[in-house]
């Protein structure tokens, strides 16, 4: 039996992983057709008529929650160590885990398959910073009220104050990928600009959370 050099074996393994991912992606690219699938967001200005600041903040976060609860965001904020994928939020194929830094386990790094941009030929999504949210920011299985408290908790959100959080939601290009996911995936509702405006208005109203 002839043994392949380690470098060749690693490259071959990466290629096989990419093919496996692509096959899974092609099999599951159809957008969600579930009843009530949300595609739009109300403008932040629509909530100005709510005089009570606490009620206005809660309503704004519920509207922003249409994005937070979309598969494009939830897939990268899994409740466990394994990401999910597609609109159905099925476990990631091939099998990968978060790893110590959110960029995958040694030998199974996210960048093995996910490149700096979407690769439309295979359907593999991509971004230069592709990785999972930290475990402290797990959203799947949680209510919007719980997520709201979570994302403004500096001990869990990478020490971001409200201003930094608004900037992250409004301008971070990895967050922005959710609106241009490629490969016939269903984008997050609205636009990143609209979502950022909702989060900004929520923060300005006191960052109260829904009950």
C-alpha positions in Angstrom: 0.0 0.0 0.0 1.4 3.4 -1.0 1.0 6.2 1.6 0.3 9.8 0.4 2.6 12.6 1.7 0.9 14.4 4.6 0.6 17.6 2.7 -1.2 15.9 -0.2 -3.5 14.0 2.2 -4.5 17.3 3.9 -5.3 18.9 0.5 -7.3 15.9 -0.5 -9.2 15.9 2.8 -10.0 19.6 2.3 -11.2 19.0 -1.2 -13.5 16.1 -0.1 -14.9 18.3 2.7 -15.7 21.0 0.2 -17.4 18.5 -2.1 -19.4 17.1 0.7 -20.5 20.6 1.8 -21.4 21.5 -1.8 -23.5 18.4 -2.2 -25.4 19.2 0.9 -25.9 22.8 -0.2 -27.2 21.9 -3.6 -29.7 19.5 -2.0 -31.0 22.2 0.3 -30.9 25.5 -1.5 -34.6 26.1 -2.0 -35.9 29.1 0.1 -38.3 28.6 2.9 -41.9 28.5 1.8 -43.3 28.2 5.3 -46.5 30.2 5.9 -45.8 33.7 7.3 -42.3 33.8 6.0 -41.3 37.4 6.8 -39.5 39.4 4.1 -39.9 43.1 5.1 -39.3 45.3 8.1 -41.3 48.3 9.4 -39.3 51.5 9.5 -38.2 52.7 12.9 -40.2 55.9 12.4 -43.4 53.9 12.5 -42.8 53.3 16.2 -42.5 57.0 17.1 -46.2 57.2 17.8 -45.7 54.9 20.9 -45.3 57.5 23.6 -44.2 55.2 26.4 -40.5 54.7 25.9 -40.4 51.2 27.5 -43.3 50.0 25.3 -41.7 51.7 22.2 -38.3 50.0 22.9 -39.9 46.6 23.3 -41.9 47.0 20.1 -38.8 48.1 18.2 -36.9 45.0 19.4 -39.7 42.7 18.4 -39.6 44.2 14.9 -35.8 43.8 14.8 -36.4 40.2 16.0 -37.7 39.3 12.6 -34.0 39.5 11.5 -32.6 38.0 14.7 -34.9 35.0 14.4 -34.3 34.5 10.7 -32.3 31.4 9.7 -29.5 33.6 8.3 -28.8 34.8 11.8 -29.9 31.8 13.9 -27.7 29.4 11.9 -24.5 31.1 13.2 -25.9 31.5 16.7 -26.5 27.8 17.5 -27.5 26.6 20.9 -24.8 23.9 20.8 -21.3 23.4 19.4 -22.5 22.6 15.9 -23.8 25.2 13.5 -26.9 24.7 11.5 -27.6 25.6 7.8 -30.3 26.2 5.2 -33.7 27.8 6.0 -34.7 24.6 7.8 -31.7 25.1 10.2 -30.6 21.5 9.8 -27.3 20.4 11.4 -24.2 21.5 9.4 -22.9 19.0 6.9 -20.1 17.9 6.9 -19.9 17.6 10.7 -18.1 20.6 12.1 -17.9 22.1 15.6 -17.3 25.6 17.0 -13.8 25.1 18.2 -12.1 27.2 20.9 -12.3 30.4 18.9 -15.5 30.0 16.9 -13.5 29.4 13.7 -13.7 25.6 13.8 -11.7 22.8 15.3 -8.0 22.2 14.3 -8.0 20.5 10.9 -11.6 21.5 10.3 -11.4 25.3 10.2 -14.3 27.2 8.7 -11.9 28.7 6.1 -11.3 25.2 4.7 -14.6 25.5 2.8 -15.8 29.0 3.4 -13.8 31.5 1.4 -13.8 35.3 1.4 -17.0 35.5 -0.6 -19.9 33.3 -1.6 -18.9 30.7 -4.1 -22.0 30.5 -6.3 -20.8 27.5 -8.4 -21.0 25.2 -5.4 -23.5 27.2 -3.2 -20.9 27.5 -0.4 -21.4 30.8 1.5 -18.4 32.9 2.3 -17.0 35.9 4.0 -13.5 36.9 5.1 -14.5 36.6 8.8 -16.7 33.5 8.5 -17.1 32.0 12.0 -19.7 31.2 14.6 -20.9 33.6 17.3 -19.4 32.9 20.7 -21.3 30.4 22.9 -22.3 33.2 25.1 -24.3 34.6 22.2 -26.2 31.4 21.5 -29.7 32.3 20.3 -31.4 29.2 19.1 -34.1 28.0 21.4 -34.4 31.3 23.3 -37.2 33.8 23.4 -36.7 37.4 22.0 -36.8 38.6 25.6 -33.9 36.4 26.5 -31.9 37.3 23.4 -32.5 41.0 24.1 -31.1 40.7 27.6 -28.2 38.7 26.3 -27.1 41.0 23.5 -26.9 44.0 25.8 -25.0 42.1 28.5 -21.3 43.2 28.2 -20.2 40.1 30.0 -21.6 38.0 27.2 -21.5 40.3 24.1 -17.7 40.8 23.8 -17.8 43.8 26.1 -19.8 46.0 23.7 -21.8 49.0 25.1 -24.9 50.1 23.3 -23.1 52.3 20.9 -20.8 49.5 19.9 -23.7 47.1 19.6 -25.6 49.5 17.3 -22.4 49.9 15.1 -22.0 46.2 15.0 -25.5 45.5 13.9 -25.6 48.4 11.4 -22.1 48.2 9.8 -20.5 44.8 10.4 -20.1 43.2 7.0 -20.5 39.7 8.4 -23.8 40.7 9.8 -24.6 42.2 6.4 -24.0 38.9 4.7 -27.5 37.9 6.0 -29.0 40.2 3.3 -26.9 38.9 0.4 -26.5 35.2 1.2 -26.4 34.0 -2.4 -27.2 30.5 -3.8 -31.0 31.1 -3.7 -31.0 31.3 0.2 -33.7 33.5 1.7 -32.2 36.8 2.8 -33.0 38.3 6.2 -36.0 40.5 6.2 -35.6 44.1 5.1 -32.1 45.6 4.8 -29.2 46.0 7.1 -29.8 49.7 7.1 -33.4 49.2 8.3 -32.3 46.7 10.9 -29.6 49.0 12.2 -32.1 51.9 12.4 -34.4 49.7 14.5 -31.6 48.7 16.8 -30.5 52.3 17.1 -34.0 53.5 17.9 -34.3 50.7 20.5 -31.1 51.8 22.2 -32.2 55.5 22.1 -35.6 54.5 23.7 -33.7 52.9 26.7 -33.0 49.4 25.3 -35.9 47.9 27.2 -36.7 44.3 26.4 -40.0 42.7 25.5 -41.6 40.6 28.2 
